[in-house]
Amino acid sequence: MAEYDAIVIGAGQAGPSLAFRLAASGRRVAMIERNKAGGTCVNTGCTPTKTLVASARVAQLARRAAEYGVVLAGEVGIDWPRVRARMEGIVARSRDGLAQSLATTENIAFLHGHARFTGPHRVAVDDQTLTAPWIFLDVGGRAAAPPIPGLETVRWLSNSDLLRLDALPRHLAIIGGSYIGLEFAQIFRRFGAMVTVVELAPRLIPREDEEVSAAVQALLEAEGVTVHCGAKGLALAPAGEAVAVRIEGVPEIQASHLLLATGRRPNTDDLGLEAAGIARDARGYITVDDALETSQPGIWALGDCNGRGAFTHTAYNDYEIVAANLLDGERRRVTDRLPCYALFTDPPLGRFGMTETETEARAAGHRLLVGRRPMTRVNRAVEKGETQGFIKIVVDAQTHRILGAAILGVEGDEAIHGLLDLAHAGAPAPVMQRAVHIHPTVSELIPTVMGDLQPA
Ligand SMILES: Cc1cc2nc3c(=O)[nH]c(=O)nc-3n(C[C@H](O)[C@H](O)[C@H](O)COP(=O)(O)OP(=O)(O)OC[C@H]3O[C@@H](n4cnc5c(N)ncnc54)[C@H](O)[C@@H]3O)c2cc1C
């Protein structure tokens, strides 16, 4: 049995950073990965999709070139093999750089294989058995496929499959109108495909407030994406080379390709957690305490598999919490972080915290003040010719603490950070009113919105 000071399972967004820190502290670390270094984010998630968002944005701007007085000869075309090659090049650089660092860092044994517990502190990888007093799980998740009638009779794609297509779809149907589905909807529409989004909930991205959902739907529809919300009686069937998507009250949709973007499930079913006495919740997420330790002392779960976040930045923050607590003598907690994220449509949605209509805000007893400004009244957006969306800030009427914000608009994914930092610091909203922001930027209007809060 090979003995280590620490075993890290999964080279996603928390594991490698932790392995490097542990190794730098002189500990001998086994880092185990069954697939590709970098995990979902680098290989099939954030990195490839954001390269596609960039290509799609260039295509869209090129189509609008004349509005800016720019003359382009001929139609805008998409060279999918070159789009893919650009994506794959950027992904490979990131993945290979990480794999190389893991393979060459002193004190790290980078092992390739599927890890499975055979006891509380015993892990099998192929025919090897490893043991360590500290074990860290960063096993991530994968696309979930819900039980849709007829699903087993048709060819469907996951987000990973979609990135490997040899040719662009003629008509892409997407089941699931949430973050992943909507990014792909806009990308492939801008690449020239017909796109139909089918969502069972009454509106897109149902976790957002209605104003945000409606605005995102409107901007996608303006580009020619067809959206069916509140879909009833969804069923699938083969139709020659195509897939027939059937919904009550809607003519049958014949799609050349079908993407399932219906959520994710954790990679915890084949990890032997029972052998280690590690508890999972009903949805399969590993149960952790506020310091991310599992029900088995000396074993921690980080990233998507603990159900406490579903983003690269939350996985990385999990690493920071665990490293600070174990190596720096701190007492950091996962509940100290503010939930934040972006939807990387164009324009993007930057978000954190509660929103006006969130029952959470009212249930928590807050009286709300809300500030709003449409992007049509943001100079920089007007100058850029990108005036879709709005800024919306929600403040507690009594304490003036910022409860949440949404910036749907050009640079919304960046501009949100000023507000996020203020909320993180626990500073009251009026603090920002005295800040001087750079003109002309989207952020420059945020103090103005703060000065114009209205009771909700
Ligand atoms: C299409 C898409 C777009 C996304 N875009 C964004 C975005 O823009 N911004 C953002 O913040 N997040 C985004 N995400 C989410 C983000 O990718 C994840 O939150 C992030 O990758 C989670 O990191 P992780 O370390 O928890 O898991 P992962 O990155 O999934 O890594 C887990 C690793 O563990 C390995 N593994 C699993 N089980 C075992 C085992 N038994 N033995 C050995 N190895 C194992 C896996 O092979 C994998 O490499 C996106 C996700 C998708 C699918």
The ligand as a Gaussian input file, in Angstrom:
#p B3LYP/6-31G(d) Opt

LIG

0 1
 C      -21.155000      24.024000     -20.665000
 C      -20.674000      24.538000     -19.324000
 C      -20.286000      25.847000     -19.197000
 C      -19.851000      26.334000     -17.984000
 N      -19.482000      27.644000     -17.886000
 C      -19.078000      28.131000     -16.694000
 C      -18.662000      29.478000     -16.574000
 O      -18.651000      30.233000     -17.548000
 N      -18.250000      29.924000     -15.358000
 C      -18.230000      29.104000     -14.265000
 O      -17.839000      29.546000     -13.183000
 N      -18.604000      27.809000     -14.352000
 C      -19.034000      27.322000     -15.541000
 N      -19.379000      26.002000     -15.634000
 C      -19.315000      25.158000     -14.422000
 C      -17.866000      24.730000     -14.152000
 O      -17.340000      24.070000     -15.276000
 C      -17.834000      23.827000     -12.945000
 O      -18.497000      24.446000     -11.871000
 C      -16.406000      23.521000     -12.511000
 O      -15.701000      22.860000     -13.525000
 C      -16.437000      22.676000     -11.251000
 O      -15.151000      22.279000     -10.927000
 P      -14.912000      20.971000     -10.067000
 O      -13.474000      20.968000      -9.737000
 O      -15.892000      20.893000      -8.983000
 O      -15.299000      19.752000     -11.043000
 P      -14.778000      19.349000     -12.472000
 O      -14.209000      20.506000     -13.185000
 O      -15.902000      18.619000     -13.113000
 O      -13.583000      18.342000     -12.196000
 C      -13.790000      17.098000     -11.620000
 C      -12.693000      16.149000     -12.086000
 O      -12.759000      14.953000     -11.330000
 C      -12.484000      13.853000     -12.169000
 N      -13.054000      12.665000     -11.534000
 C      -14.366000      12.433000     -11.245000
 N      -14.494000      11.247000     -10.599000
 C      -13.252000      10.718000     -10.498000
 C      -12.734000       9.520000      -9.936000
 N      -13.536000       8.643000      -9.326000
 N      -11.419000       9.288000     -10.027000
 C      -10.595000      10.179000     -10.615000
 N      -11.021000      11.330000     -11.156000
 C      -12.332000      11.619000     -11.091000
 C      -13.180000      14.241000     -13.471000
 O      -12.637000      13.516000     -14.557000
 C      -12.861000      15.720000     -13.544000
 O      -11.662000      15.969000     -14.245000
 C      -19.800000      25.474000     -16.852000
 C      -20.163000      24.128000     -16.977000
 C      -20.598000      23.667000     -18.199000
 C      -20.987000      22.208000     -18.314000

